[in-house]
Amino acid sequence: VGIGQAFNALAAEPLNPTTPKAAIFLTDGANNGTYQNTHLRFAFNGTGRPWPICVVRLGTSGFAAADTARLKRIARETGGVYSATPTNTALENLYFQCRGRSSGATTLLKRTATYRIGQTRAYARRIAKKQRRATFFVSWGVGRYRIQAVQPGGKVYTRSLGKRVRLVRGKTFQFFQIQNPKAGLWRLRVTRLATGAPTDTATTTVTVQKRR
């Protein structure tokens, strides 16, 4: 019922086929009654592109093997992602992945690493020509971090700069969003600042979207 109501809300007129859409489905227990495969309305929604359902299974009790298999199928058949009993960091990464899938983003890098206080790690990926947007996303568990984006040629971004470069900060995540990124080798520097536990785990993801 919930999935059906969500579809009705997303499909309400006026429906613009070019607007990317997706749903986050969180559940803490098994389905009662016969499941009607309502998620397939998201897969075949009339726009020519599926609307991903990103599924989050909360907790470990109340789920039989068939329930878990159904949740995974909902994600797979709509082009979404599945996560079980996620941490806050994993949940934020799932939201980011789902947002990227709904907008046709391609993941160039996804890397999880442990950081000590004061430690810096650098990640590099080559971005091709004619990309509309590049996003450098970092999420973590505890403490504070600083991220810096370095474009080909060496120019370093540490903050938002006009409409082209946007830095968004949250309590446990940050990301740079670069419009019309310069083609070539981009680098992201991730530094753990002096707060929180001695060690922490952070995940770095780099995605791009082509120009339409």
N, C-alpha and C positions, 0 to 999 in steps of 0.2 A: 504493500500500500504506500509506504513512504517513497519508494523508488518511483512509483507511478505518479504521485503528487509532484515530485521533483521534476519529472519529465514534463508534466503539464505546465509547470511554471516556466521552464526554459523554452518551451515550444509555443508559448502564448504569442498571439499577434500583437504588433507586427514582427514577423520572423525574418531576420536578415541572415541569409545563408552564409555570408562572409564573416559573421561574428563568431569567434571561437567560444565554445562553452564546455563545461565539465561539471562533475559532481563529486563530492566527498561523501562516502558512505561509511559511517561509524556504527558498529554493532557490538553489543555485549552479551548476546545470547543467540540461541538457535531460532530458526524460523518455525512458526507454528502453522500447520496446515500445508497444503500443496502449493509449491512455488510456481508461479505462472510465467517465468522467464521474462518478466517485465523489463529487465535490463536491455533486452534486444531492441526496445524502442529507442534507446540511446545509440545503439550501433547502426540502426537504419532509421534515421530521424528525418529524412527527406532533404537534407542539405548537401548530400554527396560526401560528407565527412563525418565519421563517428564522433560522438561526444563521450570522452573517457569517463568511466566511473572509477575513482581511486578508493579502494576498500581498506578499512582499518578494522582489524579484529581486536577488540579490547578485552583483556583478561584471558585466562586459560581454561576456566571452567565453563560448562554449559555448551560446549562445542563437540559434536561427534565428528568422525572423519568425513562423513558426507556433508556436514555443514561447512567445514573448512574447504572441501573441494568445490562446493557451490560458490563460496566467496571468491576463490581463486578464478573460477570460471567467469564470474561477473566481471572481474577486472580484465581478464584476458580477452574476452569476446567484445569488449568495448574499447580496447586499446589503453586501459588504465593500468594501475600498479596495485599490488597487494602488500600489506604489512601486518604483522601480528605482534601484539603487545609492545608497541614501539615506545622508546624513550622520547622525551621532548625533542631531542635533536633529530631522531629518526622521523618523527611526525612532521617537523618543519621541512625536512628533505622530501618527504612524500608530497606535501603540499606544493613544493617547488616543482617536483617532477610532473605532477598532475597539471599544473599551470602550463608548463612547457609543452606537454603532450597535446593539450587543447589548442595551443597556438601553432603547432607544427614545428616546434623547436627540435634541434638535433643535439644530443649530448656528446661533447668532445672529450670530457674528462669527468670522472667521479672517483675521488680518492679520499679515504679515511685514514687519519694518522693521529698518533699520540703526541701531545705537546707538553714540554716542561715550561715553567714560567720563564719568560725571556727568550724562548726559542722561536726562530723564524724558519719557515719552510717556503720554498719557491716552486711554483708550478708553471709550466710553459706549454702552450698549444698554438699551433699555426691556424690562423683564420683566413679562409679563402676570400677572394674578391666577391663583391655583390651580396654581402650579408647585410640585412636590414638592422640586425641587433645582435649584440653579444652580451651575455650575462655571466658574471663571475660571482658565485654564491658560496658563502661559508656559514655553516651552522655548528654550534658547539653545545657542551653541557653546562659548564660553570665558568665563572671568571669573565674576563674581558679580552678582546682581540682588536688588532689593527690590521686592516688590509690596504694594500697599495696595488694599483693596476699600472703596468708598464707597457706602453704601446711600441710597435716596431719603430726603431730610431731612438728609443730611450726616454721619451717623455713620460713622466711619472704623474699619476693621478692619485691624490689623497683625499679629495672631497668632490662634491658636485661642482660642475662647471657648465653653466648655461643649460641649454636644452639637450645637448649632445651627451653629456656625462652626468649620471645621477648615482649618488651614493645613498643607499637606504640602510638605516641602522635599527635593529631591534635588540631586545635583551639578550637573546641567544643566537642572533644571526646578523649578517651584513651582506649586502651585495652591491656590486657595481653593475649598472646597465649602460652600455655604450651604444649609441645610435650610429649607424653607418660606420662601423669600425674599420680602421685602416687595415688593409690586407698585410699579412706577414705574421711573425712570431710575437705573440703576446705573452706576458708573464704576470703572475699574481703572487705577491708576497704576503704571507700570513704570519703575523707575530702574536704570540701569547703575552699579554701584559701581566704585571705583578699583582694579581688578585686571584682569589679562589684557591682550590686545592693544588698540591704540588704538580699533579699531572691532570690532563684533560684530553678528551678525544674530540676532534673536529673533522667535519666532512666538507670537502671542497668540490664544487660542481661547476663546469663551464659548459654553457649551451649557446647555440647560435640559431638565428632564423634568417632564411633567405628572403630577398626582396621578391615581392609578388609581381 
